[in-house]
Structures are given as C-alpha cells and as structure tokens.
C-alpha cells in the first residue's frame, strides 16, 4: 500500500518508516525538514508538512494510511503547542480531503481536556480531532521514548558523565514507564493493520521512580553519581544555566509538573517488551557521549 508518515527523517517516524519499508509498502513522508539527511537512500519521497490543507491533500493523494507523529515539545518563537493543535486539525482535514482511509496517531499517556498543562491539554484536543475526523483511527499513547536518538535518557546520561552530582527535581519519587522507540513502531504497524477504532496505551514493561531510573542509567554507563533532592524551582534554575551552556532547553516547568503528577505511567498492561536496562547495557558505550539538542534537531 501507499503509506504516509509525518517525520520519517526524525525520531519515532523513522522507526515506523523503516518497518513499513521492510513490509514492502510504498512510503512518502510529510516533513518540515526536507534538507535533513535521508536515512532511506531515496526510498521515501518527501513532501512539505506546510499545514496548507490543499497542498497536503495533494501530497496525500492515493495514501491508504497516515502515521502521524507530529507535535512540538515546547513553545519556541512562532511554534507553539496551541498552534500545533490547529496544525493537526489541518492535517486531518487534508487527509480526509485526500481520501485517506486510516490514521495512526501518536499521542501521550493521560491526556485531558481539563489539564492545566498545555502539552497534555493539547494532546487531548488532538485526540478529539482524530475521533471526530470520520477517518478510521488508532490512537497510541506512549510515555517517554528511549532509543539511539532519544533526548531525555541520553541527556541524563550526558550530565551523569560530566557532573559530580545530579539534582533531582523534588524527591524523585514520581514514576514513569518508558518505551523503546522501535517497540512503539511495532505497535503502530500492528494498530495500522486493524480495521476497528483503537485507543492503546503504549508503554514498556518497567515502572521506575525517576530517582531509580537515574541511578540505573548511572550504573549502566559506569558513572553513578550522588542524587540530590532539590526544590523544583531550584532544579529548573539550574537547568536554565545548563541550557545556556549547551544552547538548548534542557527542562521545562510543564515537564516537571507532568512527571510529578504521575502522568507518564499507564494503568493498562504493557504492550511493549524491551527493558530499559537491557537497552542501556547494549548501548552503554555511546549513550550520553554527546548532548542531544531539541533546538538543533527541530529549529536550526
């Protein structure tokens, strides 16, 4: 079939695309970064993710299934999370106009229209748009992703390799349930092959406290550090100093609040199988060697 993926040259979209190509599908990508290195050697034709409905509808002509990974982690200049919600609505309108049969939409665990956090509120709005689009749909709700291109796990390792201690926002007792990015891609293809409307949490087999996860990362890369519970405001202030040094946004208040509220854990049985400890042991020599910049990845 002809399949479209938003962000084939980026992170989760790349893993989804790789699996689609392995199954023999024709894949196109809608991307905001057409000049990125092509990891697929010309097998995936790029089209602009420009959020012009007619333009995107033309690009999606003949597509059976759209895998949508588009979102932004934090507001930056004209790129805002409320704007990303409206962009998603335009993408869905274009998909319907083009005759796309099914959409597989990547969301987040525990979104809510009542959430005070723009990330989780915006994700809930997007899910509502998907449900009301008239398209056959599957909505996947992952938590924190880990993998070779990941930002959170990699940058924790980066800091553990370089600093004598690690400041925990709060006491670090809040929990999270990370998922390996290729497990998410596998689930996405499984959901895409179904016909009924689906809403799945996409989480891994392990639930950690944040403190335990940082300790695990430190142990696996042979750089354990003392973990210092720090008031959230002070931890955010420290992150801004590091942000200035690396030229990025290391941590946001909304991310701290989302973690503290336990929003990155699922009440469902895990659908993924890869354990973070196993992945860290396999990649212990490379994870955290270099800083992974969100701004460099998406805006420079």
N, C-alpha and C positions, 0 to 999 in steps of 0.2 A: 504493500500500500504506500501511498504518498503521505508522509507524516511531517508535521511541522513542530519545531521545538524553539521556544524562546531561549536565547542564551546558550547555543551549542558551543560557543567558544569560551564560555565562562566556567562555572563550577558544577553544580548539580546537572545543568543542562548538557554538559559534556559527557557525563557518565550515562545519562539517558540516551543521548545520541549514539554513543559507542555501542550500547546494547541493541538499539534499533538497527544499526547498520549490520551488526552480526547476525540479525534475523533476516537480513536481505531486503529491508524496506528502503524506499527512496526517501531521503530526509532533506528538508530545507530548514533553514534557521531564520528567524527574525531576530536581529541583533542591533543593539545600539553601538556596537564596537566592531564595525566591519573591517577595520585595519589591524585587528589583533592577529597574531599568528594562527594559521589554520591547522588544528591538530589532526585533521582528517584528509589532508592531501588532496583537496579539491572535490571530495566526495559529497560534501554538503554545500549546497548553493545558498549564499547569504542574501537576505532581503532586509531592508531597513525596518527597524522597530521604531517607527516615527510617530505612531499614535494618530495618524491620519486614517480615518475609517476606510475611505475608498482605496487609498494606497495599500493598506494592509489587506483589505479584502481581495484586491487583485493578486497580491503575493500569495494568499492562501487558496487561490483557485485550485480545485481538484484535490485538496487535502482532506483526508478522512479523519485524522485525529490530531489535535493540537495539545502538546505538552507545554504547560505554562509555568515557568519558574520565575517570572519577572516580579521583582519587588526591590525596595531600597532599604538599607539597614538604618539609616538616619538621614535627617534633612541636611542638604548641602546646597547652598545657593538657591537656584530655582527648582532643584529636585527635592520635593517634599513628599512625605508619606500621604497626606491628603491628595496631592497631585497624582501619586502612584495609584490611588484608588480610582480616580477618574480615568487614568490611562488604561487600567484594567477593564473598566466598563467599555471603553472604546475598542479595545482588543476583542472583547466578547461580541460586540456589535459587528465588528469586521468578520469574525469567524462565522457568525450566523448569516451574514450577508453573502459570504463565500460558499455557504452550504456545507461547512464542516459538520461532521456527524457527532463527534465526541470530543470532550475536553478533559484532560487530566490536569488538575490544578493543584499546585503545591502551596499549602497554607502554613499554619503553625498550630501547635497544641494549645488548647484552651483559649481560642479567640472569643471575644464577647463584644457585642454592640454597646454594652454598658461599661466596658473597661475604660479607665481614665488614661491608659497608656496608648498613645497613637498607633504603635506597632500592632498591638492585639486588637484594638478597635478597627483599624484599617483592614486587617486580615479578615475580621468578621464581616465587614462590608463587602469585601471581595467575594467571600463565600456566598453571601446573599445574592450578589450579582450572578454568580455561576448557577445557583439553584433556580433563579428566575429567568435564565437566558433562553430556556426552551431547548438547549442542547442536552444530549446525553452526557452525563458527567461522572467523574470520580474526583473526590477531594481528598488529598493526602495531607495529614497534619504531622510533620516531623518536629523534632525539638532541635537541639544543637547538632550540626553535622560535623563529622570528622573525616579526614581524608588528606591526601597529599597537598591539596590546595586550600585547606581549611584555614580560617583565621584565628578563631578563639583558642583551640587546643595548641596550634602552632605558636601563637604569640605568648601563651602562658609558658610554654617550653623555652621560648626565646628569652623571656625575663628570668626564668629559673637558671638558665645557663650563664647569665650575666650579673645578676644582683645577689647580694649576700643574704637577702631575706625576701619574703613575699608578703605583701599586705593584703589580707582578706577583707573585702567589703563586708562589714558586720562580722558575725562569728563564724561564717562559712558553713552553717548547719543546714542551709536551704539546699534542696535536692534538684538534680537534673538527670535526664535519661538520654544520653547521646546516641546517635545512629550513624553508622558508617554510610558514606555518601553513595557507594555502589549498591548497598542494600536498599537504599531509598530508590535508586534507579530500577532495581529489580522489581520492587513493589509497584513502581509507576507503570512498568510494562505489563505486569500482571493485571493491574486495575484497568489499564487501557484496553486490554483484550476482552474485558467483560462487556455485557450489554446493559446491565441494570445500573441505576444510580447508586454510588457508593460514597461513604464517608468513613475513612480509616485513619486512626492514629498510626503514625509511622515512627516507631521508637525501637531502640535496641534492647538487649537483654539485661543490661545493668542499670541500676539506680544508685547514684553516688550522692553524698553530700558534696558541695563544692570543695570543701576542705579536703575530703578524701580523694577527690579527683585530682586536685593539685598535687597532693602527696604521691599519688600513683604516677603522674607524669614525671615528677622529680625523680622518683625511684627508677623508672624505666629508662630515663636518659642519663642516669648516674649523676644527677645534680639535685639531690634533696636539699631543701632549704627550710629554715625556721619559718613557720607561718604565723603572722602576727594579726590577730583580730583588730580591725580598725573601723572606727565610725565611718559610715558610708560617705558622708560629706568629705572627710579627710582622704579616704581612698580615691574618691573622684578627683580631688585636688591634686593628689599625687599622680593620677593617671593623666591629668592635663599637662603636668611637667614632662612626663614621658612622651605624651603626644607631640609636644613642641619639639622634642629631641628627634623623634622618628618621622615627623611630618605627617601625622595621621590623627585619627580619632580612635584612641585605644579603647575607651569605655564610655558609655553614656548613662545618664541617670535612669532613663527608661529601662535599660538593660539590667541595671542593678535592681530596680524595683520589680521587674518581671521575674528575675531569679528569686528574690526574697519572697515573692508571693507564691512560689511553687508552681509557676505556670509552665515549666519545662519538664513536667512529669505527666505520664498518662495513667489513667485508671484501667485502660484496656490491656490485654495480654500482648506482649511484644511480638511484632511481626518480623523483626529483623534478627539476625543471628550473630553478627560479628561483634566480638567483645573488644572494648577499647584497649584493655591490657594486652591482648594478643596483637592488635594492630600496632601499638606503641613498641612492643618488643621487636616486631618485624622492621619498624622504621626508626628505631632508637638513634641511629647514627645520623639521621638527616632532619628529624622533626625539631624545629626551633633553631636551626642553624642560621636562618635568615628571617628577618621580620616580614610579615605578610601585611601589606598596606591596603586598606579598603579604598582610600582615596586614589592611590596609584592604580588599583585594579579597575575602578569604575569612572574616574573623573580626569585622569591625566593621560 
